Amino acid sequence: MLLSGWVALPRLCNETAGRYTSSLDGRYASGVDQGGLEDAELARRIAAAGERIDADAEAELYRRLAPRVRLYGLRHLRDRHAAHDLVQQVLLMTLERLRAGKLREPEKIASFVLGMCRMTVLEIRRGTWRRETLLETYGQTAEAVEAPEPLALDAGKLAQCLQALAERERSVVSLTFLAEKPGDEVAKALGLSTGNVRVIRHRALGKLRECMGEEA
C-alpha cells in the first residue's frame, strides 16, 4: 500500500544490504558510491528534477539508505516486518520531501533520515500502547460466534511456520495453544501484561496464517 503510485517502484524495492555501512552516517565506507556521487549530490539531483523525477538518483539513494534504516528498525522495534515497513515509510516520505524541494540542506540528508526514523518509531510505539490499552480495557468481552469446523493442517509445514516466528511470538503461541494456558498465566510466565500477550498472539497468528497460505 505504501508503494502505490511511485514511478520508480521496481527499482526502489531492490534493496541489497551487503553493499552498505550499517550506520546512518551518510556515507559508504569509501565515502562515495560506484559512480562517485555522494548522498548530498543524489539528494540535489532528486530535488532539482522535481515532478520530472530522476528515477536513477531516487533508486540509488533508496538502495543506499534502506539497509541503514532497516538496521535502525531492527534495533528499536525488534521485529523484521516492522523494520521493513519502517524502511518504506521513512524513505518514501524522504523522497516526497526532496521532490517537493522541502529539504533545504541536502548535505544533511542522513541526519534528516535519522530524525524521520526516530519520529516514526515513536509513532509506532504510541500506536502499540494505545492498542494495548484498548485491549486491556475492552478485550475481555466475549464474542458470540459459532465455532468453525476444525481443519486438517500440514503438521510439517505448521512446524516450519512456527520456527519462523520471533522467539517471543513462538512462546506465546506455544503456551496458549499447546500448553493450553490462559492469557494471564502466559503473561505471568513471560513477564508481560495480558494486553501485550493478546497483541503478540494476534500478530503471531496473522504471520502463521500468511505462512500457511490457503491451508489457514
PLY file of the C-alpha trace (Angstrom):
ply
format ascii 1.0
element vertex 216
property float x
property float y
property float z
element edge 215
property int vertex1
property int vertex2
end_header
0.00 0.00 0.00
2.81 2.42 0.86
4.48 1.97 -2.52
1.47 2.54 -4.80
1.80 5.37 -7.30
5.60 5.59 -7.31
7.16 5.70 -10.74
10.45 4.13 -9.66
8.75 1.29 -7.77
10.52 -1.73 -9.38
13.95 -0.28 -8.75
13.24 1.17 -5.32
12.24 -2.23 -3.99
15.58 -3.79 -4.97
17.34 -3.31 -1.63
20.73 -5.01 -1.25
22.06 -4.83 2.29
25.51 -6.31 1.73
26.97 -3.24 -0.02
26.40 -0.66 2.69
27.59 0.52 6.05
25.27 -0.21 8.97
25.07 3.32 10.35
23.15 6.42 9.32
26.34 8.44 8.82
25.52 9.48 5.26
28.47 7.74 3.53
29.67 4.42 2.19
32.77 3.04 3.82
34.70 4.67 0.94
32.66 7.90 1.16
31.15 7.62 -2.35
29.27 5.07 -4.43
30.39 3.34 -7.61
29.53 6.37 -9.72
31.33 8.80 -7.43
28.19 10.56 -6.21
27.76 11.33 -2.52
24.41 11.23 -0.72
24.04 15.02 -0.87
24.62 15.09 -4.64
21.95 12.46 -5.17
19.58 14.44 -2.95
20.23 17.59 -5.00
19.57 15.74 -8.25
16.23 14.48 -6.94
15.24 17.94 -5.71
16.28 19.57 -9.00
14.25 17.08 -11.04
11.03 17.95 -9.19
7.98 16.50 -10.94
10.12 15.15 -13.80
11.50 12.54 -11.33
15.12 11.39 -11.53
14.40 7.65 -11.18
18.08 6.65 -11.24
19.02 9.03 -8.43
15.98 8.01 -6.35
16.73 4.31 -6.78
20.39 4.78 -5.84
19.59 6.86 -2.75
16.94 4.34 -1.70
19.35 1.41 -2.12
22.00 3.28 -0.19
19.84 4.31 2.78
17.47 1.33 3.05
19.86 -1.03 4.92
20.68 1.69 7.46
17.00 2.41 8.14
16.27 -1.32 8.36
19.05 -1.77 10.93
17.63 1.11 12.98
14.21 -0.54 12.85
15.57 -3.92 13.92
17.38 -2.34 16.87
14.43 -0.30 18.09
11.37 -2.30 17.01
12.79 -5.84 17.40
10.68 -7.11 14.51
11.80 -7.62 10.91
8.34 -6.96 9.46
8.07 -3.68 11.36
11.62 -2.79 10.27
10.67 -3.42 6.63
7.62 -1.17 6.99
9.84 1.49 8.58
12.17 1.44 5.55
9.31 2.04 3.12
7.58 4.67 5.23
10.69 6.72 6.07
12.31 6.63 2.64
9.12 7.35 0.71
8.49 10.36 2.95
12.10 11.42 2.37
11.72 11.19 -1.42
8.47 13.16 -1.22
10.23 15.95 0.69
13.09 16.00 -1.82
10.76 16.11 -4.83
8.85 18.99 -3.27
12.09 20.87 -2.52
11.36 20.89 1.21
14.78 19.62 2.31
16.86 22.79 2.48
20.20 21.17 3.37
20.79 18.12 1.14
24.22 17.60 2.73
22.35 16.67 5.91
20.20 14.01 4.24
21.45 11.27 6.61
20.61 13.35 9.69
17.15 14.06 8.24
16.53 10.34 7.65
17.71 9.51 11.17
15.28 12.08 12.58
12.46 10.60 10.49
13.34 7.14 11.86
13.15 8.36 15.44
9.84 10.17 14.89
8.25 7.23 13.05
9.35 4.69 15.67
7.85 6.89 18.40
4.56 6.99 16.49
4.60 3.22 16.08
5.21 2.77 19.82
2.40 5.18 20.69
0.06 3.23 18.41
1.07 -0.05 20.05
0.50 1.44 23.52
-2.97 2.68 22.50
-3.92 -0.75 21.13
-2.70 -2.47 24.29
-4.66 -0.02 26.46
-7.85 -0.68 24.49
-7.32 -4.42 24.74
-6.74 -4.15 28.48
-9.99 -2.20 28.82
-12.29 -3.97 26.39
-10.52 -7.19 25.47
-12.40 -9.33 27.99
-15.71 -9.02 26.12
-16.61 -12.46 24.76
-17.84 -12.66 21.18
-20.85 -14.87 20.48
-19.68 -16.73 17.38
-20.16 -20.24 16.14
-17.02 -22.36 16.37
-15.79 -23.35 12.89
-15.12 -26.93 11.90
-11.51 -27.93 12.66
-9.25 -28.04 9.61
-6.67 -30.70 8.76
-3.37 -28.82 8.53
0.03 -29.91 7.25
1.83 -30.54 10.55
5.28 -30.33 8.99
4.56 -27.00 7.35
2.98 -25.67 10.53
6.13 -26.61 12.48
8.24 -24.71 9.94
5.99 -21.68 10.19
6.22 -21.76 13.98
10.01 -21.85 13.80
9.94 -18.78 11.55
8.22 -16.71 14.26
10.18 -14.48 16.61
11.05 -16.23 19.88
8.54 -14.29 21.98
5.74 -14.83 19.46
6.52 -18.56 19.32
6.47 -18.75 23.14
3.08 -17.04 23.36
1.56 -19.33 20.71
3.05 -22.48 22.27
1.90 -21.65 25.80
-1.57 -20.64 24.58
-2.40 -23.44 22.17
-0.04 -26.30 23.03
0.15 -25.94 26.79
-3.42 -24.55 26.82
-2.62 -21.89 29.39
-4.97 -18.91 29.86
-3.76 -15.45 28.93
-2.96 -14.34 32.47
-0.75 -17.40 33.06
1.04 -16.85 29.76
1.61 -13.22 30.70
2.99 -14.23 34.11
5.27 -16.89 32.63
6.77 -14.45 30.11
6.80 -11.35 32.31
4.32 -9.47 30.11
0.97 -7.77 30.56
-2.13 -9.67 29.46
-2.82 -6.96 26.90
0.67 -7.33 25.46
0.17 -11.10 25.24
-3.02 -10.57 23.22
-1.25 -8.18 20.84
1.67 -10.58 20.34
-0.69 -13.55 19.87
-2.78 -11.66 17.30
0.34 -10.68 15.35
1.77 -14.20 15.52
-1.45 -15.81 14.31
-1.53 -13.40 11.38
2.00 -14.44 10.40
1.08 -18.12 10.73
-1.98 -17.70 8.50
0.15 -15.91 5.91
2.82 -18.63 6.10
0.32 -21.49 5.83
-1.40 -19.87 2.86
-4.65 -21.48 1.70
-4.48 -24.13 4.44
-5.08 -21.47 7.11
0 1
1 2
2 3
3 4
4 5
5 6
6 7
7 8
8 9
9 10
10 11
11 12
12 13
13 14
14 15
15 16
16 17
17 18
18 19
19 20
20 21
21 22
22 23
23 24
24 25
25 26
26 27
27 28
28 29
29 30
30 31
31 32
32 33
33 34
34 35
35 36
36 37
37 38
38 39
39 40
40 41
41 42
42 43
43 44
44 45
45 46
46 47
47 48
48 49
49 50
50 51
51 52
52 53
53 54
54 55
55 56
56 57
57 58
58 59
59 60
60 61
61 62
62 63
63 64
64 65
65 66
66 67
67 68
68 69
69 70
70 71
71 72
72 73
73 74
74 75
75 76
76 77
77 78
78 79
79 80
80 81
81 82
82 83
83 84
84 85
85 86
86 87
87 88
88 89
89 90
90 91
91 92
92 93
93 94
94 95
95 96
96 97
97 98
98 99
99 100
100 101
101 102
102 103
103 104
104 105
105 106
106 107
107 108
108 109
109 110
110 111
111 112
112 113
113 114
114 115
115 116
116 117
117 118
118 119
119 120
120 121
121 122
122 123
123 124
124 125
125 126
126 127
127 128
128 129
129 130
130 131
131 132
132 133
133 134
134 135
135 136
136 137
137 138
138 139
139 140
140 141
141 142
142 143
143 144
144 145
145 146
146 147
147 148
148 149
149 150
150 151
151 152
152 153
153 154
154 155
155 156
156 157
157 158
158 159
159 160
160 161
161 162
162 163
163 164
164 165
165 166
166 167
167 168
168 169
169 170
170 171
171 172
172 173
173 174
174 175
175 176
176 177
177 178
178 179
179 180
180 181
181 182
182 183
183 184
184 185
185 186
186 187
187 188
188 189
189 190
190 191
191 192
192 193
193 194
194 195
195 196
196 197
197 198
198 199
199 200
200 201
201 202
202 203
203 204
204 205
205 206
206 207
207 208
208 209
209 210
210 211
211 212
212 213
213 214
214 215
